[in-house]
């Protein structure tokens, strides 16, 4: 009897008396199997985001003849997905905060997968442009919901590292994409139809395969519960407590009823938004309004400008690198043999690009001048070196994210971001004068890795500077601003490149330096005493 009495006293003592806040509740669930399974489910979701925005850069050289693409058309296609994301940024941020993270992730990835399959049947350039635009409109929803979900399913100690793992997955996606392209695009695919043999364009098959991660993400994330922090925001404390119990049971292997917390603090509350569309829109406006009031609006502008500079750099040069490497390889195989100006010297990066562009322009002009109607368009053959270089760039990103995951808790978020942007600007400036091919690859790899890490760390800054009920909207607006940078960068890149090879590198280098300066004036993280209560 004494032992039973003592056991019951210890069991009661292990329970936390009184309601607790979210942070204490999520810490009590531990870190284990649930979190590892979530990271596994996030893997195809991160792949789908990378494939949606980057797959087109490998398609364009092969689809150039099929769709009669110009250099500006390629820049337009590279930017269309980001343009679609910009249009729906406010919409998805509001809808995700109203209907929840899980529903948006499930239906969003499902619709994106269907659009990616439809994209394979494009026979005109405007078809492909339209599909990429709608693809960008849809994918921004589940992406924003996923970023918020990761923040709201981890405690503060593991939140930053979960985003760094997401960055590792993005880099793995960047590695797998050129590998898949290397396996698929050089192949010749044929299909028997009645008595005729039809050739299936390899780039179409490549786009079809790139839709698989979206369907996998849809299935995997459906198995996970709704964000407990979102449920608390909605006042559904019993449902949130049940989610905590399930996470606790999965992580510890214990019975859910042994979860030590029995009640949650009413940290957040919102008015019922009703069922009518007008009520939901009014509620959406109420959610958005605090974001544009002091001090939130100044933080939002500052963080958005940092993201703008980071994305101008990373998503411009990264998406154009396959095209630039293809031009360098074509120069070495064709123009360099008859180029007497280099006299045995190693040509610089910009010299090779300039000579190759002049060769293509002169050939195009000659064909049009003589009225060569029988001239056949020969698509650029993607040399294996192009794919290898893309793989090396992506692998550098994986190493960078892995190191950054350890340094972020030691160095700090602000210092890490500033270092990344300064190193990126230095690499971009050096790239213009580089003469060695391996040097070009090395500088490009470091630049893409640094700007990607700096951009990924911005999400951590958002979590530190905005309360939960504004976080998804802040992420959406910041991502929207970054995507504006991607559109600007990809449209200006071919225009500036046609004027002077130096132009794109000046634009990208200045964007990185401005981001580094803005990081220096970022406000410090608010302490618990200074942080306002998250009540709407």
Phi and psi in degrees as a GROMACS rama.xvg file:
@    title "Ramachandran Plot"
@    xaxis  label "Phi"
@    yaxis  label "Psi"
@TYPE xy
-65.633  -42.3501  UNK-2
-64.6093  -40.871  UNK-3
-63.5853  -41.0378  UNK-4
-64.7253  -42.0849  UNK-5
-66.396  -38.2074  UNK-6
-63.3834  -42.7994  UNK-7
-65.6281  -36.9083  UNK-8
-64.3241  -41.2437  UNK-9
-67.571  -36.3165  UNK-10
-65.7354  -42.303  UNK-11
-66.8636  -37.2172  UNK-12
-66.3746  -31.1537  UNK-13
-71.0285  -21.6577  UNK-14
-77.2813  140.975  UNK-15
-88.3963  119.194  UNK-16
-77.2968  139.142  UNK-17
85.6721  160.794  UNK-18
-69.9999  149.076  UNK-19
-125.393  163.889  UNK-20
-84.0238  178.201  UNK-21
-61.3573  -43.4984  UNK-22
-60.5095  -43.615  UNK-23
-66.005  -38.2229  UNK-24
-66.1132  -41.6438  UNK-25
-74.9784  -31.2549  UNK-26
-64.5891  -37.7227  UNK-27
-67.5709  -19.2959  UNK-28
-76.9709  -16.4145  UNK-29
79.2248  -174.289  UNK-30
-133.707  118.752  UNK-31
-169.138  -129.494  UNK-32
-57.8248  -43.1303  UNK-33
-58.9852  -46.0392  UNK-34
-66.733  -36.6336  UNK-35
-68.239  -40.4608  UNK-36
-65.763  -35.8454  UNK-37
-64.0243  -43.7988  UNK-38
-60.4995  -37.3508  UNK-39
-65.3645  -37.6906  UNK-40
-72.7345  -29.8888  UNK-41
-71.5705  -23.5375  UNK-42
-55.7516  -56.0956  UNK-43
-65.945  -28.3998  UNK-44
-65.3885  -42.0492  UNK-45
-69.3445  -36.0556  UNK-46
-61.7282  -40.9967  UNK-47
-64.4409  -37.1819  UNK-48
-64.881  -42.3083  UNK-49
-67.9612  -44.3157  UNK-50
-64.2334  -37.0814  UNK-51
-64.2022  -39.1573  UNK-52
-92.7243  -21.4126  UNK-53
-116.512  -18.2087  UNK-54
-61.0274  -31.8235  UNK-55
-63.5956  -28.9193  UNK-56
-64.8081  -25.9373  UNK-57
-89.8406  -19.2392  UNK-58
-80.4234  -36.4176  UNK-59
-57.0185  -46.6381  UNK-60
-60.7543  -35.5396  UNK-61
-78.3569  -33.1069  UNK-62
-89.325  3.56619  UNK-63
-58.0809  -43.8128  UNK-64
-79.8139  -39.5092  UNK-65
-60.8249  -38.7065  UNK-66
-109.397  2.31642  UNK-67
53.6896  60.8927  UNK-68
-91.7119  136.662  UNK-69
-94.4088  176.917  UNK-70
-63.343  -39.4436  UNK-71
-70.2431  -34.0237  UNK-72
-60.5055  -37.7555  UNK-73
-66.0394  -41.8765  UNK-74
-63.8132  -36.4128  UNK-75
-65.6469  -42.6833  UNK-76
-68.1276  -36.4683  UNK-77
-63.3366  -28.2334  UNK-78
-100.244  -10.8436  UNK-79
-63.26  -39.9366  UNK-80
-61.773  -40.8673  UNK-81
-68.7118  -35.0841  UNK-82
-63.8721  -40.4276  UNK-83
-63.9386  -37.0632  UNK-84
-64.4945  -35.851  UNK-85
-64.4686  -43.1411  UNK-86
-60.5352  -37.7805  UNK-87
-103.499  13.6929  UNK-88
-60.8093  -50.0755  UNK-89
-66.0555  -41.3559  UNK-90
-59.4215  -50.571  UNK-91
-68.8134  -36.2286  UNK-92
-61.7468  -40.9918  UNK-93
-70.6076  -47.1172  UNK-94
-63.4936  -39.0292  UNK-95
-65.531  -38.0499  UNK-96
-72.6912  -18.3449  UNK-97
-94.1436  -47.9198  UNK-98
-96.8636  -12.897  UNK-99
107.325  162.255  UNK-100
-77.1896  -40.6365  UNK-101
-64.6516  -46.9975  UNK-102
-61.8499  -42.3525  UNK-103
-66.0883  -39.99  UNK-104
-64.4218  -43.8207  UNK-105
-65.0615  -56.8898  UNK-106
-70.5615  -31.672  UNK-107
-65.1247  -48.5879  UNK-108
-68.3262  -31.5487  UNK-109
-65.0596  -47.9703  UNK-110
-65.7839  -37.7993  UNK-111
-63.7343  -40.4779  UNK-112
-61.4103  -41.9443  UNK-113
-65.0288  -39.6452  UNK-114
-65.3962  -37.4159  UNK-115
-65.1972  -36.0144  UNK-116
-68.1922  -42.5036  UNK-117
-63.0337  -29.3724  UNK-118
-63.085  -27.1962  UNK-119
-64.711  -21.5098  UNK-120
-96.1059  14.7266  UNK-121
-70.5903  130.575  UNK-122
-118.709  -2.59487  UNK-123
-130.078  153.165  UNK-124
-62.0568  -36.8257  UNK-125
-71.1337  -26.1501  UNK-126
-61.7978  -49.3788  UNK-127
-64.3174  -40.0015  UNK-128
-62.0116  -42.6975  UNK-129
-65.2487  -45.9206  UNK-130
-63.0206  -40.2344  UNK-131
-65.5547  -35.174  UNK-132
-64.7812  -47.4822  UNK-133
-68.469  -33.0182  UNK-134
-61.147  -42.5971  UNK-135
-66.6356  -35.8404  UNK-136
-61.0378  -40.1919  UNK-137
-81.0511  -43.0514  UNK-138
-66.9409  -24.2502  UNK-139
-67.2492  -25.3195  UNK-140
-67.2603  -60.8169  UNK-141
-63.2603  -27.3016  UNK-142
-66.9197  -47.2765  UNK-143
-63.5161  -39.4741  UNK-144
-64.405  -38.2574  UNK-145
-65.7634  -40.9649  UNK-146
-62.9876  -41.6687  UNK-147
-69.2017  -38.3271  UNK-148
-61.6418  -42.5555  UNK-149
-62.9825  -38.8789  UNK-150
-68.7036  -31.2405  UNK-151
-96.7241  2.69004  UNK-152
-114.692  -0.532082  UNK-153
-123.857  152.545  UNK-154
-81.5782  172.877  UNK-155
-60.9369  -31.9103  UNK-156
-67.9644  -31.8043  UNK-157
-105.682  -4.64911  UNK-158
-65.1801  -47.9185  UNK-159
-62.7342  -40.443  UNK-160
-70.1379  -30.9051  UNK-161
-64.6052  -36.9434  UNK-162
-71.0149  -33.2198  UNK-163
-68.4278  -35.8564  UNK-164
-63.8281  -38.0617  UNK-165
-61.0393  -39.5855  UNK-166
-63.6655  -37.8219  UNK-167
-62.4205  -41.9362  UNK-168
-65.1023  -38.1627  UNK-169
-60.7899  -42.0919  UNK-170
-67.0417  -38.3046  UNK-171
-62.6725  -36.9518  UNK-172
-63.1746  -39.3039  UNK-173
-66.879  -28.3003  UNK-174
-75.6701  -45.7271  UNK-175
-69.0145  -29.8031  UNK-176
-61.9956  -52.0266  UNK-177
-65.7091  -27.9456  UNK-178
-64.9468  -45.916  UNK-179
-63.7956  -42.5218  UNK-180
-61.9564  -38.9742  UNK-181
-64.0534  -36.5059  UNK-182
-76.8768  -33.8396  UNK-183
-98.4171  -50.7054  UNK-184
-63.3124  -40.118  UNK-185
-70.0138  -10.1733  UNK-186
-77.7795  158.065  UNK-187
-109.956  119.387  UNK-188
-110.102  132.342  UNK-189
-128.581  149.323  UNK-190
-137.616  132.535  UNK-191
-82.7458  123.79  UNK-192
-130.258  106.733  UNK-193
57.2328  -118.377  UNK-194
-100.174  -2.45563  UNK-195
-99.1519  151.188  UNK-196
-110.605  116.664  UNK-197
-102.225  136.568  UNK-198
-90.6715  126.706  UNK-199
-93.2287  123.338  UNK-200
-60.1375  130.246  UNK-201
-63.9985  -29.6335  UNK-202
-69.1276  -26.5547  UNK-203
-69.6509  -42.2719  UNK-204
-63.7078  -36.8995  UNK-205
-62.1619  -43.882  UNK-206
-64.7735  -36.1311  UNK-207
-64.904  -42.0493  UNK-208
-67.3192  -33.7262  UNK-209
-68.9705  -11.0209  UNK-210
-84.1925  -13.1792  UNK-211
-61.9367  -44.2465  UNK-212
-58.0841  -30.1279  UNK-213
-67.0362  -40.6818  UNK-214
-69.5689  -37.6467  UNK-215
-64.9702  -40.8172  UNK-216
-64.1133  -39.1998  UNK-217
-59.1319  -45.1617  UNK-218
-71.1049  -44.2396  UNK-219
-66.1938  -45.3013  UNK-220
-74.5081  -17.9268  UNK-221
-65.1299  -26.1548  UNK-222
-77.2471  -9.80234  UNK-223
-97.0375  153.24  UNK-224
-75.9008  168.858  UNK-225
-66.5214  154.284  UNK-226
-59.6191  123.656  UNK-227
-63.9174  -29.5205  UNK-228
-70.7226  -35.5683  UNK-229
-64.7975  -40.3169  UNK-230
-63.7959  -38.0296  UNK-231
-65.3799  -40.2853  UNK-232
-57.9193  -36.4972  UNK-233
-83.9437  -2.40137  UNK-234
81.1345  12.5506  UNK-235
-95.8101  70.6089  UNK-236
-69.6711  -34.7181  UNK-237
-65.1043  -42.3575  UNK-238
-65.2894  -40.03  UNK-239
-63.531  -40.8097  UNK-240
-64.7594  -37.6415  UNK-241
-64.6849  -36.9995  UNK-242
-64.776  -44.4072  UNK-243
-58.2043  -41.7399  UNK-244
-63.6306  -41.1223  UNK-245
-65.065  -42.4793  UNK-246
-63.9152  -43.5792  UNK-247
-60.3615  -45.1627  UNK-248
-64.5243  -40.7593  UNK-249
-70.3831  -35.9727  UNK-250
-75.8255  -37.7663  UNK-251
-102.242  -19.1037  UNK-252
78.1931  8.95905  UNK-253
-94.8718  169.595  UNK-254
-66.5801  138.576  UNK-255
-58.3374  -28.7419  UNK-256
-70.3841  -15.1255  UNK-257
-84.6876  0.995201  UNK-258
-58.8957  124.348  UNK-259
-69.3152  -15.9989  UNK-260
-99.3256  130.837  UNK-261
-112.258  -13.9546  UNK-262
-151.159  154.697  UNK-263
-118.012  148.777  UNK-264
-70.9182  145.063  UNK-265
-82.4204  67.1624  UNK-266
-68.3849  -35.1433  UNK-267
-126.427  148.351  UNK-268
-154.443  143.227  UNK-269
-136.819  156.214  UNK-270
-75.4706  150.809  UNK-271
-62.0421  130.827  UNK-272
-88.1691  -6.95865  UNK-273
78.2047  179.67  UNK-274
-100.725  -21.7566  UNK-275
-73.4093  152.639  UNK-276
-62.1622  -38.2366  UNK-277
-61.6982  -40.3725  UNK-278
-65.7191  -39.8398  UNK-279
-66.8326  -37.7868  UNK-280
-67.5474  -39.2768  UNK-281
-62.5916  -42.5329  UNK-282
-65.5154  -36.1874  UNK-283
-63.6571  -41.388  UNK-284
-64.239  -37.8434  UNK-285
-63.4988  -36.7142  UNK-286
-70.1428  -35.1451  UNK-287
-78.1788  -36.6738  UNK-288
-51.9663  -47.1109  UNK-289
-61.4831  -22.5295  UNK-290
-68.5864  -25.0095  UNK-291
-105.413  20.3365  UNK-292
-111.614  157.945  UNK-293
-66.7579  143.732  UNK-294
-91.1608  1.36536  UNK-295
-61.7593  -37.3493  UNK-296
-65.8602  -37.1582  UNK-297
-68.8013  -40.4747  UNK-298
-64.0151  -40.2487  UNK-299
-63.3259  -44.2204  UNK-300
-63.8654  -44.0732  UNK-301
-64.3258  -48.0589  UNK-302
-66.8262  -36.5788  UNK-303
-64.9455  -38.2683  UNK-304
-66.8443  -35.7302  UNK-305
-62.5048  -45.3337  UNK-306
-64.7872  -35.4169  UNK-307
-59.6037  -49.3987  UNK-308
-64.6172  -40.0303  UNK-309
-64.1156  -40.472  UNK-310
-77.2265  -32.4776  UNK-311
-57.5928  -40.1888  UNK-312
-73.5507  -58.163  UNK-313
-68.3096  -47.5952  UNK-314
-83.7201  -4.77035  UNK-315
-89.0571  -61.7636  UNK-316
-64.634  -38.7879  UNK-317
-62.0364  -44.1903  UNK-318
-75.5011  -22.2556  UNK-319
-93.0373  -10.349  UNK-320
-60.5612  -43.0175  UNK-321
-57.3695  -40.9373  UNK-322
-65.9344  -43.095  UNK-323
-66.773  -41.8043  UNK-324
-64.6632  -37.1671  UNK-325
-64.0534  -39.5403  UNK-326
-65.1555  -38.7397  UNK-327
-64.8815  -44.4959  UNK-328
-64.6514  -39.2243  UNK-329
-65.8518  -36.6487  UNK-330
-62.046  -45.088  UNK-331
-64.1396  -34.1803  UNK-332
-86.0018  -21.0792  UNK-333
-121.699  -67.5855  UNK-334
-71.3412  -38.1136  UNK-335
-61.4617  -29.8413  UNK-336
-65.0683  -32.8917  UNK-337
-105.269  8.87751  UNK-338
-88.6559  107.99  UNK-339
-88.6173  -6.3261  UNK-340
-76.284  -26.5908  UNK-341
-81.9691  -22.8133  UNK-342
50.4994  47.4006  UNK-343
80.6597  -4.32092  UNK-344
-83.7317  158.301  UNK-345
-79.3796  117.576  UNK-346
-70.6536  153.598  UNK-347
-78.6759  168.657  UNK-348
-56.8694  -52.6542  UNK-349
-70.1406  -30.1854  UNK-350
-64.5413  -44.828  UNK-351
-62.3267  -43.7827  UNK-352
-65.2645  -41.5994  UNK-353
-64.3189  -42.765  UNK-354
-66.5691  -39.6525  UNK-355
-66.352  -40.8783  UNK-356
-64.6219  -41.5788  UNK-357
-63.8925  -38.591  UNK-358
-64.0173  -44.5065  UNK-359
-66.014  -40.7491  UNK-360
-65.7536  -40.2842  UNK-361
-67.9819  -38.8588  UNK-362
-64.4778  -43.4007  UNK-363
-62.6388  -41.4787  UNK-364
-66.1308  -40.8822  UNK-365
-64.5795  -42.6481  UNK-366
-63.3371  -38.9961  UNK-367
-73.7499  -33.3248  UNK-368
-69.6395  -43.3127  UNK-369
-83.853  -0.0224247  UNK-370
64.5734  41.5309  UNK-371
-75.7291  87.8122  UNK-372
-76.504  -16.9898  UNK-373
-91.8629  0.708017  UNK-374
-62.9319  131.852  UNK-375
-101.772  132.285  UNK-376
-74.4944  123.816  UNK-377
-106.125  115.562  UNK-378
-66.1321  148.614  UNK-379
-63.2179  128.597  UNK-380
-86.8244  116.838  UNK-381
-74.1259  106.584  UNK-382
-65.1886  150.111  UNK-383
-58.3932  -26.8858  UNK-384
-62.0087  -33.4228  UNK-385
-63.6539  -44.5883  UNK-386
-69.5632  -39.1874  UNK-387
-62.6792  -43.5371  UNK-388
-61.5032  -40.7823  UNK-389
-64.8381  -37.309  UNK-390
-66.5247  -41.0083  UNK-391
-63.1484  -41.873  UNK-392
-61.2766  -43.8735  UNK-393
-68.2491  -37.4033  UNK-394
-65.9065  -34.9393  UNK-395
-62.0212  -37.3533  UNK-396
-63.5915  -38.986  UNK-397
-62.4245  -46.4492  UNK-398
-62.2208  -42.3909  UNK-399
-62.2332  -44.9031  UNK-400
-64.0133  -38.9601  UNK-401
-63.9798  -44.5916  UNK-402
-66.9805  -41.1421  UNK-403
-63.7378  -32.7005  UNK-404
-60.5212  -31.3166  UNK-405
-86.0087  -33.8547  UNK-406
-78.2567  -23.4067  UNK-407
-63.8828  -30.8648  UNK-408
-84.4629  -18.0593  UNK-409
-93.986  -52.2893  UNK-410
-78.3359  -38.7584  UNK-411
105.062  152.265  UNK-412
-65.8031  -45.3202  UNK-413
-63.7662  -47.5899  UNK-414
-64.558  -39.7222  UNK-415
-62.1389  -43.909  UNK-416
-63.3916  -44.807  UNK-417
-61.9695  -43.6349  UNK-418
-62.0863  -43.5347  UNK-419
-60.7874  -45.7597  UNK-420
-70.1489  -36.4816  UNK-421
-67.5362  -43.4163  UNK-422
-62.9401  -40.4463  UNK-423
-62.2474  -43.541  UNK-424
-63.7791  -39.3431  UNK-425
-63.2493  -43.3417  UNK-426
-64.7687  -40.4723  UNK-427
-65.4639  -40.3656  UNK-428
-65.8844  -36.9168  UNK-429
-72.882  -26.0326  UNK-430
-62.7986  -32.634  UNK-431
-62.4752  -36.6207  UNK-432
-97.6421  3.12912  UNK-433
-70.3124  136.77  UNK-434
-110.716  -28.318  UNK-435
-84.5501  137.343  UNK-436
-64.1423  -40.4616  UNK-437
-66.3779  -33.1106  UNK-438
-66.1173  -39.2007  UNK-439
-60.559  -44.8358  UNK-440
-64.8007  -42.7185  UNK-441
-64.3413  -46.3113  UNK-442
-65.7583  -39.3173  UNK-443
-63.5765  -40.5417  UNK-444
-64.0822  -47.0801  UNK-445
-64.7428  -40.7842  UNK-446
-61.1205  -50.1492  UNK-447
-62.6466  -39.9728  UNK-448
-64.8704  -44.1666  UNK-449
-66.6173  -44.612  UNK-450
-68.2845  -33.6939  UNK-451
-67.8291  -42.8172  UNK-452
-64.4332  -43.861  UNK-453
-61.1546  -41.5395  UNK-454
-67.3888  -37.4329  UNK-455
-67.7658  -33.4346  UNK-456
-69.4312  -19.4415  UNK-457
-59.0743  -35.4793  UNK-458
-62.6585  -38.5291  UNK-459
-62.3977  -37.3703  UNK-460
-65.0463  -37.9445  UNK-461
-62.7777  -44.2551  UNK-462
-59.64  -36.9692  UNK-463
-74.6432  -25.5201  UNK-464
-106.62  -7.86998  UNK-465
-131.487  143.403  UNK-466
-70.849  167.824  UNK-467
-59.1543  -42.9988  UNK-468
-71.7052  -11.0152  UNK-469
-109.049  -5.0599  UNK-470
-66.7242  -47.3446  UNK-471
-62.9406  -41.0336  UNK-472
-65.4521  -39.1807  UNK-473
-64.4034  -41.4076  UNK-474
-61.735  -43.9762  UNK-475
-62.7389  -44.2001  UNK-476
-67.7539  -41.5779  UNK-477
-63.9346  -43.506  UNK-478
-64.538  -37.0209  UNK-479
-61.2694  -43.7944  UNK-480
-63.923  -40.6886  UNK-481
-62.5257  -38.0246  UNK-482
-70.9876  -30.0109  UNK-483
-60.7647  -40.7677  UNK-484
-62.2861  -38.5298  UNK-485
-65.3833  -40.9474  UNK-486
-65.0692  -47.7206  UNK-487
-58.9056  -47.857  UNK-488
-62.1661  -44.6228  UNK-489
-72.8262  -27.5555  UNK-490
-81.6776  -35.8017  UNK-491
-77.3242  -26.6651  UNK-492
-56.7048  -53.8349  UNK-493
-66.379  -32.0771  UNK-494
-66.9983  -49.4399  UNK-495
-66.5456  -35.1281  UNK-496
-64.9417  -37.5558  UNK-497
-68.3881  -28.5813  UNK-498
-78.6816  -48.2107  UNK-499
-163.812  141.014  UNK-500
-64.5761  -26.061  UNK-501
-69.5354  -29.0355  UNK-502
-53.86  -53.2576  UNK-503
-60.7171  -34.8919  UNK-504
-74.8587  -32.235  UNK-505
-65.0003  -44.5317  UNK-506
-59.9113  -47.859  UNK-507
-70.2872  -41.8879  UNK-508
-63.9028  -43.0797  UNK-509
-64.1792  -37.6855  UNK-510
-62.0331  -39.7375  UNK-511
-67.83  -40.3118  UNK-512
-65.9189  -39.9549  UNK-513
-63.7275  -39.9556  UNK-514
-62.1501  -41.1169  UNK-515
-63.0244  -39.9911  UNK-516
-64.8943  -41.8505  UNK-517
-67.4221  -32.095  UNK-518
-61.3459  -36.8046  UNK-519
-64.9272  -25.3221  UNK-520
-104.619  13.3314  UNK-521
-63.5472  142.04  UNK-522
-69.5152  150.639  UNK-523
-68.4962  156.326  UNK-524
-64.4458  133.241  UNK-525
-71.4226  140.558  UNK-526
-79.894  169.546  UNK-527
-63.2984  -31.3607  UNK-528
-71.5452  -33.9387  UNK-529
-85.9987  -20.5865  UNK-530
-72.3079  129.945  UNK-531
-73.8081  156.241  UNK-532
-66.9548  139.334  UNK-533
-83.7763  73.4944  UNK-534
-122.383  126.996  UNK-535
